[in-house]
Amino acid sequence: MARVIRVTGAWTGLLSDWLDREGLDAGPLRLALARWASRDSVPVPVWRDLLSQGLALVPGRSAPELGVGACVLPGHVGVLGYLVLASDTLGEAMLAYQRYETLFYGASLAEIEVVGDQAEMRWPPSDNELGQQADGAAIAALVTFMRRQIDQPPPPSAVSFLERVDGETARAYESFFACPVTWNDSHVRVRFPLHYLSLPMPRRDPTLRELLDRQARALVRALPEESRGSSNTDRQLQQVLLRLLSDGEPTLARAANAMHMAPRTLQRRLARHQLSWQQWLDRSREQLARQYLADPSLTLTDIALLLGFSEQSAFTRAYRRWTGKSPGKARRHQLSD
């Protein structure tokens, strides 16, 4: 069966911000963009047409789609952007992108492979291809996103695209990416030297900091009220749990290993709060779920993935067990208050 891809509604904000930066009125286009909320799924043909309309407003400019991509901010890629920024290294960020790409495109498309001394992220052609302008904007956004998070960012080793372009456009791409660009390739590709993967992500984004602070407060609320001290072990466990949830494997053994202790030791430390691992996991997921449900930009599927569930139905069953109501009903109640 063909994979049907879309883009998150938050992505339309990228084009809106580019119009602002260029000082373009574009009244009809802005009206069309305003129809899409950040939680919507925008069909690829619709996104391709919106982007084409915007780029047509700057005739004669070479590769204006690169300028669109260069406007990227975390909010433009929804929760995926925050998951990437929460990574410790560039390598972890690439894996987080691959793992949660479905939150952006509605499908998992990216492949990551080590090729000699290079790390390659690539995307095969899809049955409803984005087209060169949309691919160019997406890869420009990806590279810009990484450049903004790393001190003295290095350029990619190479970039590839599916289609051919004229010489002036090709030169604009090489200037933007500061590396060789290949055309008419079998995949869209971005390559980095392998050692770049260990570069630290400094988490400078203030919106990310606010999100992580809210997550930390939610996890504190998961502890019994009489034992809500903020010990170093508690803070470490909270950070480890968020990482394990994003991996989809929140087990006691993995948590203990990440904290460099034996599972029995971690069990004893949780017992000081009168909690087993499963009780701590359930209470933490419930508190995080309440926070996420209050954010209308997150779908129930997004929330399920953020909480480490393999599918929305598993999250729904768990939420009913925790609270006695469905997450959809809880969200309607929260948003109506």
C-alpha positions as CSV (number, residue, x, y, z in Angstrom):
1,M,0.0,0.0,0.0
2,A,1.3,3.5,-0.9
3,R,2.3,5.7,2.0
4,V,0.2,8.8,2.1
5,I,2.2,11.6,3.6
6,R,1.1,15.1,4.8
7,V,2.7,17.9,6.7
8,T,1.7,19.1,10.1
9,G,-0.4,22.3,10.1
10,A,2.4,24.0,12.1
11,W,4.5,23.9,9.0
12,T,2.3,26.5,7.3
13,G,3.5,29.0,9.9
14,L,7.0,28.8,8.2
15,L,5.6,30.2,5.0
16,S,3.6,32.9,6.9
17,D,6.8,34.0,8.7
18,W,8.7,34.1,5.5
19,L,6.0,36.4,4.0
20,D,6.5,38.6,7.0
21,R,10.2,38.7,6.7
22,E,10.0,39.6,3.0
23,G,7.3,42.2,3.6
24,L,4.9,40.6,1.2
25,D,1.2,41.4,1.6
26,A,-0.1,38.2,-0.2
27,G,-3.6,38.7,1.1
28,P,-5.2,35.7,-0.6
29,L,-2.3,33.4,0.3
30,R,-2.4,34.5,3.9
31,L,-6.2,33.7,4.0
32,A,-5.4,30.2,2.7
33,L,-2.7,29.7,5.3
34,A,-5.0,30.9,8.1
35,R,-7.4,28.0,7.4
36,W,-4.9,25.5,8.8
37,A,-4.4,25.2,12.5
38,S,-1.2,23.8,14.0
39,R,-3.0,20.5,14.9
40,D,-4.3,19.9,11.4
41,S,-2.8,17.6,8.8
42,V,-2.1,19.4,5.5
43,P,-2.2,17.2,2.4
44,V,1.1,17.3,0.5
45,P,-0.6,18.7,-2.7
46,V,-2.1,21.5,-0.7
47,W,1.3,22.4,0.9
48,R,3.1,22.2,-2.4
49,D,0.5,24.6,-3.9
50,L,0.7,27.1,-1.0
51,L,4.5,27.1,-1.2
52,S,4.4,27.6,-5.0
53,Q,2.1,30.6,-4.6
54,G,4.4,32.1,-2.0
55,L,7.5,31.7,-4.1
56,A,5.8,33.1,-7.2
57,L,5.7,36.4,-5.3
58,V,9.4,36.9,-5.8
59,P,9.9,36.2,-9.5
60,G,13.5,36.1,-10.7
61,R,15.0,35.1,-7.4
62,S,17.1,32.0,-7.4
63,A,15.9,29.2,-5.1
64,P,13.7,31.3,-2.8
65,E,12.6,28.1,-1.1
66,L,15.9,28.1,0.8
67,G,15.0,31.4,2.4
68,V,11.7,29.8,3.5
69,G,13.5,27.0,5.2
70,A,15.9,29.4,6.8
71,C,13.0,30.9,8.8
72,V,12.5,27.7,10.7
73,L,11.8,27.8,14.5
74,P,10.9,24.9,16.8
75,G,7.2,25.7,16.7
76,H,7.1,25.2,12.9
77,V,7.7,21.5,13.3
78,G,5.5,21.0,16.3
79,V,6.4,18.7,19.1
80,L,9.1,17.0,16.9
81,G,11.2,20.2,17.2
82,Y,11.1,20.1,21.0
83,L,12.0,16.4,21.0
84,V,15.0,17.1,18.8
85,L,16.1,20.1,20.9
86,A,15.9,18.0,24.1
87,S,18.6,15.6,22.7
88,D,22.1,15.8,24.2
89,T,24.0,15.4,21.0
90,L,23.5,15.9,17.3
91,G,23.5,12.1,16.9
92,E,20.6,11.7,19.4
93,A,18.8,14.6,17.6
94,M,19.0,12.7,14.3
95,L,17.7,9.5,15.9
96,A,14.9,11.5,17.6
97,Y,13.9,13.0,14.3
98,Q,13.8,9.6,12.6
99,R,11.8,8.0,15.5
100,Y,9.2,10.7,15.6
101,E,9.1,11.9,11.9
102,T,5.6,10.4,11.8
103,L,4.5,13.4,14.0
104,F,5.5,15.7,11.1
105,Y,4.8,13.7,7.9
106,G,2.3,11.2,9.1
107,A,4.7,8.5,8.1
108,S,8.2,7.3,8.9
109,L,10.3,8.1,5.8
110,A,13.9,8.9,7.0
111,E,16.6,6.3,7.0
112,I,19.9,6.8,8.8
113,E,23.1,4.9,7.9
114,V,26.8,5.1,8.6
115,V,28.7,5.1,5.3
116,G,32.4,4.9,5.9
117,D,33.3,7.9,8.0
118,Q,30.0,9.7,7.1
119,A,26.6,9.6,8.8
120,E,23.8,9.8,6.2
121,M,20.1,10.7,6.7
122,R,18.1,10.1,3.5
123,W,14.5,10.1,2.3
124,P,13.3,7.9,-0.6
125,P,10.8,9.1,-3.2
126,S,7.2,8.9,-2.1
127,D,4.1,8.3,-4.1
128,N,2.9,11.9,-3.5
129,E,6.3,13.6,-3.8
130,L,6.8,17.0,-2.3
131,G,8.6,18.3,-5.4
132,Q,12.0,20.1,-5.5
133,Q,10.8,23.4,-4.0
134,A,9.2,21.7,-1.0
135,D,12.2,19.3,-0.6
136,G,14.6,22.2,-0.8
137,A,12.7,24.2,1.9
138,A,12.5,21.1,4.1
139,I,16.3,20.3,3.9
140,A,17.2,24.0,4.3
141,A,15.0,24.0,7.4
142,L,16.7,20.9,8.8
143,V,20.2,22.2,8.3
144,T,19.3,25.6,9.6
145,F,17.7,24.0,12.7
146,M,20.9,22.2,13.4
147,R,23.1,25.2,12.7
148,R,21.2,27.2,15.3
149,Q,21.7,24.7,18.0
150,I,25.4,24.1,17.7
151,D,28.2,26.5,18.5
152,Q,30.3,27.1,15.3
153,P,28.2,24.8,13.2
154,P,30.0,22.8,10.6
155,P,28.5,22.5,7.1
156,P,27.1,19.1,5.8
157,S,29.5,17.0,3.8
158,A,27.1,16.7,0.9
159,V,23.4,17.1,0.0
160,S,21.4,15.4,-2.7
161,F,18.0,15.9,-4.3
162,L,15.7,13.9,-6.7
163,E,15.3,16.4,-9.5
164,R,17.5,18.5,-11.9
165,V,17.7,22.2,-11.7
166,D,19.3,25.0,-13.8
167,G,22.8,26.1,-13.2
168,E,21.9,29.3,-11.3
169,T,19.6,27.4,-8.9
170,A,22.3,24.8,-8.4
171,R,24.8,27.5,-7.5
172,A,22.4,29.0,-5.0
173,Y,22.0,25.6,-3.3
174,E,25.7,25.1,-3.0
175,S,26.2,28.6,-1.6
176,F,23.4,28.0,1.0
177,F,24.6,24.6,2.2
178,A,28.3,25.3,1.8
179,C,29.0,21.9,0.4
180,P,28.6,19.9,-2.8
181,V,25.0,19.3,-4.0
182,T,24.1,16.3,-6.2
183,W,21.0,16.4,-8.5
184,N,18.9,13.6,-10.0
185,D,19.7,11.3,-7.1
186,S,17.7,8.2,-6.0
187,H,17.1,9.8,-2.6
188,V,17.1,13.2,-0.8
189,R,20.2,13.0,1.3
190,V,22.2,14.9,3.9
191,R,25.6,13.7,5.0
192,F,27.8,14.7,8.0
193,P,31.2,13.5,9.1
194,L,30.6,10.8,11.7
195,H,32.3,12.6,14.5
196,Y,29.8,15.5,14.2
197,L,27.2,13.2,15.9
198,S,28.9,13.7,19.2
199,L,28.6,17.5,19.1
200,P,26.5,18.7,22.1
201,M,23.1,20.4,21.6
202,P,23.2,23.4,24.0
203,R,19.4,23.8,24.4
204,R,19.4,27.5,23.9
205,D,15.8,27.8,22.8
206,P,13.7,29.5,25.5
207,T,10.5,27.9,24.3
208,L,12.1,24.5,24.8
209,R,13.2,25.5,28.3
210,E,9.7,26.4,29.2
211,L,8.4,23.1,27.9
212,L,11.0,21.1,29.8
213,D,10.2,23.1,32.9
214,R,6.5,22.2,32.6
215,Q,7.5,18.5,32.2
216,A,9.7,18.6,35.3
217,R,6.8,20.1,37.3
218,A,4.5,17.4,36.1
219,L,6.9,14.7,37.1
220,V,7.3,16.3,40.6
221,R,3.5,16.1,41.0
222,A,3.8,12.3,40.3
223,L,5.5,11.9,43.7
224,P,3.4,11.6,46.9
225,E,2.9,15.1,48.3
226,E,4.8,14.3,51.5
227,S,7.9,13.3,49.6
228,R,8.2,16.0,46.9
229,G,11.8,16.9,47.7
230,S,13.9,17.8,44.8
231,S,16.9,15.5,45.4
232,N,19.5,14.9,42.8
233,T,18.3,11.3,42.3
234,D,14.7,12.5,41.8
235,R,15.8,15.0,39.2
236,Q,18.0,12.5,37.4
237,L,15.2,10.0,37.4
238,Q,12.9,12.6,35.9
239,Q,15.3,13.3,33.1
240,V,15.9,9.6,32.4
241,L,12.2,8.9,32.3
242,L,11.5,11.6,29.7
243,R,14.3,10.1,27.5
244,L,12.9,6.5,28.0
245,L,9.4,7.6,27.1
246,S,10.6,9.2,23.9
247,D,12.4,5.9,23.1
248,G,9.2,4.0,23.8
249,E,10.9,1.6,26.2
250,P,10.4,2.9,29.8
251,T,11.6,-0.2,31.8
252,L,13.1,-0.4,35.3
253,A,16.2,-2.1,33.9
254,R,16.8,0.6,31.3
255,A,16.3,3.4,33.8
256,A,18.7,1.8,36.3
257,N,21.3,1.3,33.6
258,A,21.0,5.0,32.5
259,M,21.5,6.0,36.1
260,H,24.5,3.7,36.5
261,M,22.9,1.7,39.3
262,A,21.5,-1.8,39.8
263,P,17.7,-2.3,39.3
264,R,17.4,-3.3,43.0
265,T,19.0,0.0,44.1
266,L,16.6,2.0,42.0
267,Q,13.7,0.0,43.4
268,R,14.8,0.8,47.0
269,R,15.1,4.5,46.1
270,L,11.6,4.5,44.7
271,A,10.4,2.6,47.8
272,R,11.3,5.7,49.9
273,H,8.5,7.4,48.1
274,Q,6.2,4.4,48.7
275,L,6.2,3.7,45.0
276,S,7.1,0.7,42.8
277,W,8.5,1.3,39.3
278,Q,5.2,0.7,37.7
279,Q,3.4,3.0,40.1
280,W,6.0,5.8,39.4
281,L,5.7,5.2,35.6
282,D,1.8,5.3,35.7
283,R,1.7,8.4,37.9
284,S,4.3,10.2,35.8
285,R,2.5,9.3,32.5
286,E,-0.8,10.6,34.0
287,Q,0.7,13.9,35.1
288,L,2.4,14.4,31.7
289,A,-0.8,13.4,29.9
290,R,-2.7,16.1,31.8
291,Q,-0.1,18.7,30.7
292,Y,-0.2,17.5,27.1
293,L,-4.0,17.4,26.8
294,A,-4.1,21.1,27.7
295,D,-2.1,21.8,24.6
296,P,-4.5,21.9,21.6
297,S,-1.7,21.6,19.1
298,L,-1.0,18.0,20.2
299,T,-3.2,15.2,18.8
300,L,-4.0,12.2,20.9
301,T,-1.7,10.2,18.7
302,D,1.1,12.7,19.4
303,I,0.5,12.4,23.1
304,A,0.5,8.6,23.0
305,L,3.9,8.7,21.3
306,L,5.3,11.2,23.8
307,L,4.2,9.0,26.6
308,G,5.9,6.0,25.2
309,F,2.8,4.1,24.0
310,S,3.0,2.3,20.7
311,E,-0.5,3.4,19.6
312,Q,-3.3,5.7,20.6
313,S,-5.6,2.9,21.8
314,A,-3.1,1.8,24.4
315,F,-2.9,5.3,25.7
316,T,-6.7,5.6,25.8
317,R,-7.0,2.4,27.8
318,A,-4.3,3.5,30.3
319,Y,-5.8,6.9,30.7
320,R,-9.2,5.4,31.5
321,R,-7.5,3.1,34.1
322,W,-5.8,6.1,35.7
323,T,-8.7,8.6,35.7
324,G,-11.9,6.7,34.9
325,K,-12.5,8.8,31.7
326,S,-11.3,8.9,28.2
327,P,-8.5,11.4,27.2
328,G,-10.8,13.0,24.6
329,K,-13.4,13.8,27.3
330,A,-10.7,15.0,29.7
331,R,-9.4,17.3,27.0
332,R,-12.8,18.8,26.2
333,H,-13.3,19.4,29.9
334,Q,-9.9,21.1,30.3
335,L,-10.3,23.3,27.2
336,S,-13.8,24.4,28.3
337,D,-12.6,25.6,31.7
